[in-house]
């Protein structure tokens, strides 16, 4: 079971309305819990891998504090914040000699790859769950990122 299968399972469980699902196969144990505060989903896969609340309709004060944005919160409230679904190292391109996945001003659609996050020597493509225009990239290339850390601001209009 690879990360993509786990992400799809998390999305399925979150949409189904079930509070908790446990799956055990050979040496793999997966536990997914939903219905926690703020509607977040939590998954455990040998170690804890939180779910993918990637897009949120508004930026919260905590987001503004962690990203040290200089723009007023009212202006950012119209943007969707794409957040990191996992802990790892953020990369803006697939390899050093390849072009960037996205740049400020690029128009994206659902399913477009925005970046890669490396976690435990696995390179996970982070796909957009929204369509719109990239307004701001909040993380530098090759920087460590935390779970739920804002990565991009997207204008959905």
Order of alpha helices (4+ residues) and beta strands (2+ residues): alpha-beta-beta-beta-beta-alpha-alpha-beta-beta-beta-beta-beta-beta-beta-beta
